[in-house]
Amino acid sequence: EAYERESEKWAQRSKKIVKLYKDADNPSGKKKRFNVLWSNVETLRPALYARDPKPEVERRHKDANALARVSSEVLQRCISYTIECNGYSDVMQNCVKDRLLPARGVAWHRYEPTIEGEGDEQKVTSEKARIDYVYWEDFGHNVARTWAEVWLVWRKSYLTRAQLVKRFGRKGQTIPLDHAPKNLKDEKSEVGKKACIYELWNKTDKTVAFLSKSKEGIIEEVPDELELTEFFPCQKPLFGTVTTDSLVPTPDYVLYQTQAIELESLTARIDSLQKALKVAGVYDSSAPGLANLLGDGVENKLIPVDRWAAFGEKGGLKASVDFLPIKEIADVLIGLYEARDKVKQDLYEITGLSDIIRGNSEPSETAKAQQIKGQFAVLRISDSQTEVQRFARDSIRI
């Protein structure tokens, strides 16, 4: 509860950011938008994680130890197989996307042995190291200022009745199914419902506990069996902007949302003016033939006008027809386009996305100028790239 109070505002803000990224409130496309959030995320995502890592397992001391050399090679091959055949790429891509949207990506690791036999005859016949992507709302930790102060982490798992019984035995029959999909019609039936189970890893006591908010007391508590170096089955999350006073991150979008909102406003105004930018006007009703001047099929065709002499005395065509002032609208429209370009440049300066990384450059720019801009962009995203590398390396170590 303390963690949820601490992170409530961040969670609400992150949900809105995810909806904005998906343009969820504009399914018909009627709202004219400039979705710079989607553009920035899709530009940065491949720059942060382009391909799966290649594990390297080496001996710390390169002495003539054949057993150590062969062990390193076997371990490296095992890790390579796990990365290639265990959905590792999908997990990393999801974590990077969470890093760019709600500003926190989480991966969780599981040990899955296959045990055969009964009683004293039981033995492990195969082993698997699984990696799971954890949705950003399904992870938590004790309230802390830095990751070094974290002693308790947890994840939420959603289990059906059959899965509860398989995992907890008879206790699984008594755990309420407190999680249901939206718009569930039959609330009494268990079909579609699941139990939200918290799996908590306590670094202080070296124990793993399972609980449900809907059931009093801890369902099960077991000692640590993995004996990992850092205890937790997850590495430090892939955080966005955090400070030393709280681990609640700040999404990147928040740092440039003022410019993004201004882009939205300018785009909407441009759309309304574009609709007004058309040939329209009024004409003298005493000469109805003038209404056909701008119709289809009037090329090389004369329009008859009754009482031509009187029509000429009034000043002719110039005096009988008056058009909407298009020039003023066009000038305003050009000004809006220029203002939007200026806001975009301000936004790219804030985010570090220079023109060169987005594939845009001026024809008049020299190769040296483009190189400087490219180096500046790399400097701005290099910390994020290094953090993604750290996240992948820590995952492989676990």
Phi, psi and chi 1 to 4 in degrees:
 res  aa     phi    psi   chi1   chi2   chi3   chi4
   1 GLU       -  -37.6  -70.4  174.9   -8.7      -
   2 ALA   -64.0  -41.0      -      -      -      -
   3 TYR   -64.3  -42.7  166.1   80.3      -      -
   4 GLU   -65.6  -36.8  -71.3  174.4   -8.0      -
   5 ARG   -65.2  -40.6  -72.6 -166.1  -61.8  -91.2
   6 GLU   -65.7  -36.8  178.2   84.1    3.3      -
   7 SER  -105.4    6.5   61.3      -      -      -
   8 GLU   -60.4  -48.3 -178.0  179.2    6.2      -
   9 LYS   -62.8  -41.4  -69.3 -176.6  179.2  178.9
  10 TRP   -62.1  -42.0  164.0   71.1      -      -
  11 ALA   -63.8  -44.2      -      -      -      -
  12 GLN   -64.8  -41.7  -65.1  -61.7  -34.0      -
  13 ARG   -65.2  -40.2  173.4 -173.9  -79.9  174.5
  14 SER   -66.1  -37.6  -63.1      -      -      -
  15 LYS   -60.9  -40.7  -70.2  177.2 -177.7  177.9
  16 LYS   -65.9  -37.6  -66.4  179.2 -179.3  178.1
  17 ILE   -65.8  -42.3  -69.0  174.1      -      -
  18 VAL   -62.9  -41.1  172.1      -      -      -
  19 LYS   -63.7  -40.3  -73.9 -176.7  178.0 -179.9
  20 LEU   -65.0  -39.9 -179.2   60.9      -      -
  21 TYR   -60.6  -40.4  170.3   79.6      -      -
  22 LYS   -84.6   -5.5  -61.7 -170.8  -62.4 -177.0
  23 ASP    54.2   43.2 -148.1    9.0      -      -
  24 ALA   -66.1  -29.6      -      -      -      -
  25 ASP   -92.3   13.6   61.5  -18.0      -      -
  26 ASN  -136.7   55.3 -171.3   28.1      -      -
  27 PRO   -65.0  -30.1   24.6  -33.4      -      -
  28 SER   -85.7  -12.7   62.2      -      -      -
  29 GLY    75.7   15.0      -      -      -      -
  30 LYS   -70.8  -33.6  -68.4 -177.6  178.5  179.3
  31 LYS   -76.0  124.1  -63.9  179.6 -179.2  178.5
  32 LYS   -81.7  116.3  -60.8  -58.0  178.5 -178.5
  33 ARG  -129.0  160.8  -75.5 -178.1  166.8  173.6
  34 PHE  -120.3   90.9 -167.0   99.6      -      -
  35 ASN   -79.0   77.2 -162.5  -22.1      -      -
  36 VAL   -70.3  -24.0   70.6      -      -      -
  37 LEU   -63.4  -49.2  172.6   61.9      -      -
  38 TRP   -59.7  -43.4 -177.7   89.0      -      -
  39 SER   -61.6  -45.9  174.5      -      -      -
  40 ASN   -66.2  -42.8  -72.0  -12.2      -      -
  41 VAL   -63.0  -44.7  169.3      -      -      -
  42 GLU   -71.3  -19.6  -65.5  -54.4  -55.6      -
  43 THR   -80.4  -40.7  -59.7      -      -      -
  44 LEU   -80.5  -31.6  -74.7  171.5      -      -
  45 ARG   -56.4  -51.5 -169.7  163.4   54.9   87.5
  46 PRO   -69.1  -22.5   23.5  -32.8      -      -
  47 ALA   -73.2  -26.8      -      -      -      -
  48 LEU   -89.7  -34.6  -63.7 -177.4      -      -
  49 TYR  -143.9   98.4 -169.9   81.3      -      -
  50 ALA   -96.5  -30.2      -      -      -      -
  51 ARG  -157.2  163.2   58.3 -175.1  178.5  -87.4
  52 ASP   -68.3  147.4  -66.9  -20.4      -      -
  53 PRO   -72.5  156.4   26.6  -34.1      -      -
  54 LYS  -107.2  112.8  -66.7 -176.9  178.5 -179.9
  55 PRO   -68.9  143.3   25.9  -33.9      -      -
  56 GLU  -128.6  116.6  -68.4 -175.0    4.6      -
  57 VAL  -110.8  113.2 -178.4      -      -      -
  58 GLU  -124.4  155.8  -63.7 -178.7   -9.3      -
  59 ARG   -75.6  140.1  -65.9  166.1  -70.9  160.8
  60 ARG   -66.4  -39.2 -175.1  178.6  -65.2  -84.9
  61 HIS  -116.5  120.5  -55.4  -68.7      -      -
  62 LYS   -84.7   58.7  -56.6  -65.8 -179.5   66.7
  63 ASP   -93.3  175.8   49.2   11.8      -      -
  64 ALA   -81.6   71.8      -      -      -      -
  65 ASN  -120.0  101.7 -172.6  -30.3      -      -
  66 ALA   -64.4  -37.4      -      -      -      -
  67 LEU   -64.3  -43.1  178.8   60.0      -      -
  68 ALA   -65.8  -39.6      -      -      -      -
  69 ARG   -64.4  -46.5  178.4 -178.6   57.2   80.1
  70 VAL   -67.8  -37.9  173.9      -      -      -
  71 SER   -62.0  -41.8  -61.4      -      -      -
  72 SER   -62.4  -41.6  -61.1      -      -      -
  73 GLU   -66.8  -41.5 -174.7  174.9  -11.7      -
  74 VAL   -63.3  -44.4  169.5      -      -      -
  75 LEU   -64.0  -40.5 -175.3   55.3      -      -
  76 GLN   -63.3  -40.9 -179.6  168.2  -48.4      -
  77 ARG   -67.0  -37.6  -68.6 -176.8 -179.8 -176.0
  78 CYS   -62.5  -44.5  -72.6      -      -      -
  79 ILE   -66.7  -40.2  -64.1  173.4      -      -
  80 SER   -60.5  -42.2  -63.7      -      -      -
  81 TYR   -64.6  -41.5  176.1   82.3      -      -
  82 THR   -61.8  -41.7  -59.8      -      -      -
  83 ILE   -66.1  -40.9  -69.9  176.0      -      -
  84 GLU   -74.6  -32.1  -66.7  172.6    5.4      -
  85 CYS  -118.5   15.3  -55.6      -      -      -
  86 ASN  -125.6   18.8 -155.8   15.4      -      -
  87 GLY    70.0   24.7      -      -      -      -
  88 TYR   -62.5  -41.8 -174.5   88.0      -      -
  89 SER   -61.9  -43.5  179.9      -      -      -
  90 ASP   -62.4  -41.1  -69.8  -20.1      -      -
  91 VAL   -62.7  -45.6  171.9      -      -      -
  92 MET   -65.8  -40.9  -74.3  -63.8  -60.9      -
  93 GLN   -62.0  -42.0  -69.6  -74.2   -2.0      -
  94 ASN   -65.7  -40.0  -71.8  -26.1      -      -
  95 CYS   -65.3  -40.6  -70.0      -      -      -
  96 VAL   -65.3  -40.3  169.8      -      -      -
  97 LYS   -64.9  -39.5 -177.6  167.8  -74.5 -171.1
  98 ASP   -64.6  -34.4  -81.1   -4.6      -      -
  99 ARG   -62.5  -37.1  153.3   64.1 -175.9   88.0
 100 LEU   -83.9  -17.4  -65.3  172.5      -      -
 101 LEU  -105.3  -79.1  -71.5  171.8      -      -
 102 PRO   -79.8   -6.7   26.6  -32.6      -      -
 103 ALA    80.7   24.0      -      -      -      -
 104 ARG  -154.7  119.2 -171.4  177.9   70.9 -176.4
 105 GLY  -112.9  136.6      -      -      -      -
 106 VAL  -132.4  134.2 -178.2      -      -      -
 107 ALA  -122.3  147.3      -      -      -      -
 108 TRP  -131.1  140.3 -163.6  -84.4      -      -
 109 HIS  -115.4  141.9  -55.0   78.9      -      -
 110 ARG  -129.9  144.9  -68.6 -178.0  -68.4  111.4
 111 TYR  -102.7  123.2  169.4   66.6      -      -
 112 GLU  -121.4   97.5  -77.9 -170.4    2.5      -
 113 PRO   -90.5  150.7   31.8  -31.9      -      -
 114 THR  -104.5  114.9  -59.6      -      -      -
 115 ILE  -109.0  129.8  -58.6  175.2      -      -
 116 GLU  -122.5  155.1  -63.4 -178.2   -2.9      -
 117 GLY    95.7  176.3      -      -      -      -
 118 GLU  -132.5  151.3  -63.0 -179.7   -3.6      -
 119 GLY    58.0 -132.5      -      -      -      -
 120 ASP   -70.2  -12.9  -64.2  -23.9      -      -
 121 GLU   -88.2    1.3  -60.2  -62.9  -33.8      -
 122 GLN   -67.6  142.4  -76.9 -173.6  -14.0      -
 123 LYS  -153.5  152.5   61.9  177.7 -178.8  179.4
 124 VAL   -83.2  119.6  176.9      -      -      -
 125 THR   -97.6  -23.1   56.9      -      -      -
 126 SER  -157.0  159.8   68.6      -      -      -
 127 GLU  -138.0  144.3  -60.5  170.5  -61.6      -
 128 LYS  -135.3  141.6  -66.8 -179.5 -179.0  179.0
 129 ALA  -107.8  109.9      -      -      -      -
 130 ARG   -96.9  147.5  -61.9  -70.9 -167.2 -175.5
 131 ILE  -123.8  129.7  178.4  171.3      -      -
 132 ASP  -115.1  141.6  -65.6  -23.9      -      -
 133 TYR   -82.9  131.8  158.3   71.7      -      -
 134 VAL  -110.0  121.8  178.9      -      -      -
 135 TYR   -57.3  142.8 -174.1   62.1      -      -
 136 TRP   -59.9  -27.1   58.9  -87.5      -      -
 137 GLU   -82.7  -13.5  -81.5 -168.7  -70.4      -
 138 ASP   -95.1   13.3  -67.1  -17.5      -      -
 139 PHE  -123.1  149.0  174.5   80.6      -      -
 140 GLY  -159.1  171.3      -      -      -      -
 141 HIS  -157.2  168.2   51.8   77.6      -      -
 142 ASN   -63.4  151.4   63.5  -75.3      -      -
 143 VAL   -62.0  124.9  176.6      -      -      -
 144 ALA  -150.5  159.9      -      -      -      -
 145 ARG   -89.0  -37.6  -64.8  170.7  -63.0 -178.6
 146 THR  -133.5  165.3   63.0      -      -      -
 147 TRP   -65.1  -27.1 -174.1 -108.7      -      -
 148 ALA   -64.1  -23.3      -      -      -      -
 149 GLU   -88.7   -2.9  -64.4  179.9   -6.7      -
 150 VAL   -79.6  123.4  174.3      -      -      -
 151 TRP  -119.9   -6.5   55.9  -89.7      -      -
 152 LEU  -140.4  125.0 -179.9   69.9      -      -
 153 VAL  -127.5  154.9  -60.7      -      -      -
 154 TRP  -150.2  161.3   62.3   81.8      -      -
 155 ARG  -133.5  155.2   64.3  169.3  -65.6 -174.4
 156 LYS   -97.4  137.0  -60.3  176.5 -173.3  177.1
 157 SER  -124.5  142.4  -62.5      -      -      -
 158 TYR  -112.1  111.3  -58.7   91.8      -      -
 159 LEU  -115.9  140.9  -53.2 -179.1      -      -
 160 THR   -77.5  173.8   62.0      -      -      -
 161 ARG   -60.8  -42.7  177.4   65.7   66.7 -162.9
 162 ALA   -63.1  -40.3      -      -      -      -
 163 GLN   -67.7  -35.5  -68.5  171.2  -32.3      -
 164 LEU   -64.0  -45.0  -70.2  170.1      -      -
 165 VAL   -65.3  -39.7  173.3      -      -      -
 166 LYS   -65.0  -36.5 -178.2  179.1  179.2 -179.3
 167 ARG   -84.6  -40.6  175.8   62.0 -174.1   82.9
 168 PHE  -115.9    4.8  -59.5  111.1      -      -
 169 GLY    68.8 -137.2      -      -      -      -
 170 ARG   -62.2  -30.8  -68.0 -177.4  178.9  179.7
 171 LYS   -58.6  -30.3  -67.1 -179.6 -178.7  178.8
 172 GLY   -62.9  -22.4      -      -      -      -
 173 GLN   -73.4  -22.4  -64.8  -75.2    5.3      -
 174 THR  -100.4   -3.0   62.7      -      -      -
 175 ILE   -82.7  123.2  -59.7  173.9      -      -
 176 PRO   -65.3  143.0  -18.9   32.1      -      -
 177 LEU   -87.8   90.8  -58.5 -177.3      -      -
 178 ASP   -98.2    8.2   52.9    3.9      -      -
 179 HIS  -122.9  122.2  178.9   78.6      -      -
 180 ALA  -131.1  147.1      -      -      -      -
 181 PRO   -66.6  158.2   22.8  -31.9      -      -
 182 LYS   -65.3  148.4  -65.2 -179.8 -180.0  178.5
 183 ASN    61.6   32.0  -57.5  -38.1      -      -
 184 LEU   -73.6  123.5 -175.9   67.2      -      -
 185 LYS   -79.0  -48.8  -65.2 -178.6  179.6  179.2
 186 ASP   -92.7   95.9 -171.1   -3.0      -      -
 187 GLU   -75.1  -21.0  -63.0 -177.4   -2.5      -
 188 LYS   -80.2  -30.2  -65.1 -178.3  179.6  179.7
 189 SER   -75.0  151.1  173.3      -      -      -
 190 GLU   -88.4   -3.7  -70.6 -170.0   -8.6      -
 191 VAL   -64.5  125.8  176.3      -      -      -
 192 GLY    87.4  -13.7      -      -      -      -
 193 LYS   -90.5  154.1  -66.0 -177.7  178.9  179.8
 194 LYS  -142.0  165.7  -64.2 -178.1  178.9 -179.1
 195 ALA  -101.8  134.0      -      -      -      -
 196 CYS   -87.4  107.3  178.9      -      -      -
 197 ILE  -105.9  128.7  -56.9  -62.3      -      -
 198 TYR   -92.7  127.3  -71.5   74.7      -      -
 199 GLU  -107.2  109.5  177.4 -175.4  -17.3      -
 200 LEU  -109.6  129.6  -55.9   98.7      -      -
 201 TRP  -109.5  115.3  -73.1   65.5      -      -
 202 ASN  -101.5  105.8 -172.7  -30.5      -      -
 203 LYS   -70.2  -28.5 -168.6  173.5 -175.9  178.0
 204 THR   -68.7  -46.4  -56.5      -      -      -
 205 ASP   -93.7   -6.1  -62.3  -22.6      -      -
 206 LYS    57.0   46.6  -58.1  -66.6 -176.3 -179.0
 207 THR  -131.3  160.9   56.7      -      -      -
 208 VAL  -123.4  124.9 -177.3      -      -      -
 209 ALA  -121.8  152.4      -      -      -      -
 210 PHE  -125.1  133.7  -61.4   86.4      -      -
 211 LEU  -148.5  162.8   62.5   82.5      -      -
 212 SER  -127.1  138.1  166.7      -      -      -
 213 LYS   -65.5  -21.0  -77.7 -171.2  174.3 -177.0
 214 SER   -93.4    2.8  -58.6      -      -      -
 215 LYS  -131.6  129.9 -178.4  176.9  174.6   60.7
 216 GLU   -69.6  138.4 -174.3  176.7   -5.7      -
 217 GLY    83.9  169.5      -      -      -      -
 218 ILE   -81.8  133.6  -67.6  176.9      -      -
 219 ILE   -68.9  -45.3  -59.2  171.0      -      -
 220 GLU  -157.7  145.6 -177.8  179.1  -81.4      -
 221 GLU  -137.2  126.9 -173.2  172.3   14.9      -
 222 VAL  -131.2  154.4  -64.3      -      -      -
 223 PRO   -74.2  160.4   26.1  -34.6      -      -
 224 ASP   -66.9  124.8  171.1   35.3      -      -
 225 GLU  -107.5  -16.0  -65.0  179.9  -13.3      -
 226 LEU   -81.4  -34.3  -62.4 -175.8      -      -
 227 GLU    53.8   49.3  -62.4 -178.1   -3.5      -
 228 LEU   -73.6  156.4  -61.7  171.1      -      -
 229 THR   -58.7  -44.1  -56.8      -      -      -
 230 GLU  -100.0   10.5  -59.9  -64.9  -27.8      -
 231 PHE    70.1  -53.4  178.3   74.5      -      -
 232 PHE   -66.0  142.6  -64.1  137.9      -      -
 233 PRO   -82.4   12.9   32.6  -35.5      -      -
 234 CYS  -134.5  146.5   62.2      -      -      -
 235 GLN   -82.6  171.4   65.8  -87.9   48.1      -
 236 LYS   -53.8  130.0  177.0 -175.8  174.5 -178.4
 237 PRO   -59.0  163.1  -23.8   34.2      -      -
 238 LEU   -86.3   92.1 -163.8   55.8      -      -
 239 PHE   -85.8  153.0  -75.1  116.7      -      -
 240 GLY   -85.8 -128.8      -      -      -      -
 241 THR   -81.4  117.3  -59.8      -      -      -
 242 VAL  -131.4  153.8  -69.1      -      -      -
 243 THR  -115.0  178.0   55.0      -      -      -
 244 THR   -83.3    5.0   55.0      -      -      -
 245 ASP  -103.2   -8.2   63.2  -16.4      -      -
 246 SER  -166.6  147.0  174.8      -      -      -
 247 LEU   -89.9    1.7  -81.4  177.8      -      -
 248 VAL   -73.7  116.7  177.6      -      -      -
 249 PRO   -80.9  165.1   30.7  -34.2      -      -
 250 THR  -111.8  117.6  -59.7      -      -      -
 251 PRO   -60.6  147.2  -23.1   33.7      -      -
 252 ASP   -57.7  -38.0  -66.8  -11.5      -      -
 253 TYR   -59.7  -32.9  177.0   76.4      -      -
 254 VAL   -61.0  -32.0  173.8      -      -      -
 255 LEU   -75.6  -15.8  -55.6  176.8      -      -
 256 TYR  -131.9   23.2   62.1   83.5      -      -
 257 GLN   -68.1  -29.2   63.0 -179.6  -13.1      -
 258 THR   -60.4  -45.7  -58.9      -      -      -
 259 GLN   -68.6  -36.3  -73.0   71.7   27.2      -
 260 ALA   -65.3  -41.7      -      -      -      -
 261 ILE   -65.7  -38.5  -66.4  171.9      -      -
 262 GLU   -64.7  -38.0 -168.5  172.4   -5.4      -
 263 LEU   -61.8  -42.4  -84.6  177.3      -      -
 264 GLU   -60.0  -44.8  -64.3  -87.5   -9.6      -
 265 SER   -64.6  -44.3  175.0      -      -      -
 266 LEU   -66.0  -38.0  -71.3  171.0      -      -
 267 THR   -63.9  -40.3  -59.2      -      -      -
 268 ALA   -65.6  -39.7      -      -      -      -
 269 ARG   -68.7  -38.0  -67.8  169.8   64.7 -174.1
 270 ILE   -61.9  -41.5  -72.5  172.6      -      -
 271 ASP   -63.3  -42.9  177.2   65.9      -      -
 272 SER   -66.4  -37.2   62.5      -      -      -
 273 LEU   -72.9  -33.2  -78.6  179.3      -      -
 274 GLN   -62.3  -37.1  -78.4  179.3  -25.8      -
 275 LYS   -66.9  -31.0  -66.5  176.7 -178.9  177.5
 276 ALA   -82.0  -14.1      -      -      -      -
 277 LEU   -81.6   82.7 -165.7   63.7      -      -
 278 LYS  -152.0  160.8   57.1 -173.4  176.8 -178.4
 279 VAL   -78.5  114.9  177.0      -      -      -
 280 ALA  -148.2  150.8      -      -      -      -
 281 GLY  -175.6 -165.7      -      -      -      -
 282 VAL  -127.4  160.5  -65.1      -      -      -
 283 TYR  -146.0  163.1   69.0   94.1      -      -
 284 ASP   -71.9  120.1 -172.9   -6.5      -      -
 285 SER   -67.8  -15.9   61.0      -      -      -
 286 SER   -73.6  -11.4   63.4      -      -      -
 287 ALA  -122.4   76.8      -      -      -      -
 288 PRO   -62.5  -22.6   22.0  -32.3      -      -
 289 GLY   -64.4  -21.1      -      -      -      -
 290 LEU   -64.5  -24.6  -62.2  179.0      -      -
 291 ALA   -65.9  -18.7      -      -      -      -
 292 ASN   -92.5    0.8  -60.7  -37.3      -      -
 293 LEU   -61.2  -36.9  -80.1  174.6      -      -
 294 LEU  -101.1   11.8  -62.1  178.2      -      -
 295 GLY   -78.2  172.3      -      -      -      -
 296 ASP   -70.8  144.9  -66.0  -26.2      -      -
 297 GLY    74.9   29.9      -      -      -      -
 298 VAL  -105.1    8.9  -65.0      -      -      -
 299 GLU   -64.5  136.3  -68.3   87.9   -3.2      -
 300 ASN    53.6   40.3  -58.1  -39.3      -      -
 301 LYS  -135.5  138.1 -176.2  177.7  179.3 -179.1
 302 LEU   -95.5  139.5  -62.3  176.8      -      -
 303 ILE  -102.2  121.6  -55.3  -63.6      -      -
 304 PRO   -70.9  141.2   25.5  -33.7      -      -
 305 VAL  -127.8  124.3  177.1      -      -      -
 306 ASP   -70.0  149.3  -64.1  -26.5      -      -
 307 ARG    51.1   61.9  -67.2  177.6  -65.0  175.7
 308 TRP   -58.6  -38.3  173.4 -102.1      -      -
 309 ALA   -61.7  -44.0      -      -      -      -
 310 ALA   -66.4  -35.6      -      -      -      -
 311 PHE   -63.3  -39.2  178.5   74.6      -      -
 312 GLY   -70.4  -36.0      -      -      -      -
 313 GLU   -63.8  -29.1  -69.2  177.5   -1.5      -
 314 LYS   -74.9   -9.6  -69.0 -178.1  179.4  179.8
 315 GLY   115.2    3.8      -      -      -      -
 316 GLY    70.4 -150.3      -      -      -      -
 317 LEU   -64.4  -38.8 -174.0   62.9      -      -
 318 LYS   -64.6  -33.7  -68.1 -177.3  178.4 -179.9
 319 ALA   -84.6  -16.5      -      -      -      -
 320 SER   -98.4  -15.3  -58.8      -      -      -
 321 VAL  -128.2  136.1  177.8      -      -      -
 322 ASP  -137.0  131.0 -164.4    9.0      -      -
 323 PHE  -104.3  156.6  -70.0   98.0      -      -
 324 LEU   -61.8  135.2 -176.8   72.9      -      -
 325 PRO   -68.6   94.9   23.4  -32.2      -      -
 326 ILE   -74.8  -33.8  -61.0  178.0      -      -
 327 LYS   -58.1  -43.3 -175.7  179.3 -177.7  -57.9
 328 GLU   -62.6  -41.5  -72.7   79.1   -2.3      -
 329 ILE   -65.0  -42.8  -62.1  176.1      -      -
 330 ALA   -62.7  -39.8      -      -      -      -
 331 ASP   -63.4  -43.1  -70.0  -17.2      -      -
 332 VAL   -63.7  -39.7  174.0      -      -      -
 333 LEU   -63.3  -43.0 -165.4   57.6      -      -
 334 ILE   -61.8  -41.0  -67.7  172.1      -      -
 335 GLY   -62.6  -37.7      -      -      -      -
 336 LEU   -66.8  -41.0  -73.4  174.6      -      -
 337 TYR   -61.0  -42.4  -83.6  118.3      -      -
 338 GLU   -65.1  -40.7  -67.4  175.8   -9.8      -
 339 ALA   -64.2  -39.2      -      -      -      -
 340 ARG   -66.2  -39.8 -169.0  171.4   70.3  170.4
 341 ASP   -61.9  -38.0  -72.2  -19.6      -      -
 342 LYS   -66.0  -41.2  178.6   61.9  171.2   64.8
 343 VAL   -65.0  -38.5  174.1      -      -      -
 344 LYS   -62.0  -41.6  -74.4  165.6   61.2  178.7
 345 GLN   -64.5  -41.0  -68.9  -57.0  -42.1      -
 346 ASP   -60.3  -41.6  -67.4  -17.0      -      -
 347 LEU   -64.8  -42.7 -170.4  148.8      -      -
 348 TYR   -68.0  -30.0  -65.3  152.2      -      -
 349 GLU   -67.9  -38.6  -73.8 -175.5   13.0      -
 350 ILE   -66.8  -44.5  -65.4  172.7      -      -
 351 THR   -82.0  -17.0   58.5      -      -      -
 352 GLY    85.7    8.1      -      -      -      -
 353 LEU   -88.0   90.6  -70.5  170.2      -      -
 354 SER   -73.7  167.5   67.8      -      -      -
 355 ASP   -58.1  -37.5  -69.8  -20.3      -      -
 356 ILE   -68.6  -34.3 -162.3   68.4      -      -
 357 ILE   -75.2  -19.8 -157.7  171.5      -      -
 358 ARG   -92.2    1.4  -57.3  180.0   66.3   88.1
 359 GLY    84.1   13.8      -      -      -      -
 360 ASN  -113.2  138.3  -61.2  -35.8      -      -
 361 SER  -156.1  157.6   61.5      -      -      -
 362 GLU   -84.0  138.5  -65.3  -66.8  -24.6      -
 363 PRO   -59.6  -27.2  -22.6   32.8      -      -
 364 SER   -79.9  -10.7   59.0      -      -      -
 365 GLU   -73.4  141.3  -73.0 -177.4  -23.3      -
 366 THR   -79.5  165.6   63.9      -      -      -
 367 ALA   -62.7  -35.0      -      -      -      -
 368 LYS   -64.7  -41.8 -176.2   65.0  175.5  177.7
 369 ALA   -63.7  -41.4      -      -      -      -
 370 GLN   -66.1  -37.0  -66.6 -173.2    3.8      -
 371 GLN   -64.7  -40.4 -178.2 -178.5    1.5      -
 372 ILE   -64.2  -43.2  -67.6  172.8      -      -
 373 LYS   -64.1  -39.7  -69.8  169.9   67.2  176.5
 374 GLY   -65.0  -40.5      -      -      -      -
 375 GLN   -64.7  -38.2  -69.9  174.0  -13.0      -
 376 PHE   -63.1  -42.6  175.6   74.8      -      -
 377 ALA   -63.1  -41.2      -      -      -      -
 378 VAL   -64.4  -39.3  171.0      -      -      -
 379 LEU   -61.2  -38.0  -73.5  173.8      -      -
 380 ARG   -70.6  -32.6  -68.9  -68.2  -59.9  -89.8
 381 ILE  -102.9   -2.7   67.4  171.6      -      -
 382 SER   -63.9  -36.1   59.5      -      -      -
 383 ASP   -64.0  -40.8  -75.4  -13.4      -      -
 384 SER   -66.5  -39.6  -63.1      -      -      -
 385 GLN   -63.4  -43.1  -70.1  174.9  -31.5      -
 386 THR   -62.6  -37.4  -58.6      -      -      -
 387 GLU   -67.4  -38.5 -176.2   64.1    7.7      -
 388 VAL   -65.2  -38.7  171.5      -      -      -
 389 GLN   -63.5  -41.8  -66.6  165.0    7.7      -
 390 ARG   -61.9  -42.8 -172.4  -84.1  -50.7  167.2
 391 PHE   -61.0  -44.6 -174.5   79.7      -      -
 392 ALA   -67.5  -40.9      -      -      -      -
 393 ARG   -64.7  -43.5 -177.5 -176.3   64.7 -111.6
 394 ASP   -64.6  -34.8  -70.0   -9.2      -      -
 395 SER   -64.2  -44.9  174.3      -      -      -
 396 ILE   -63.8  -37.3  -71.2  173.7      -      -
 397 ARG   -63.6  -40.9  -75.2  174.6  173.1  171.2
 398 ILE   -65.4      -  -66.7  177.1      -      -
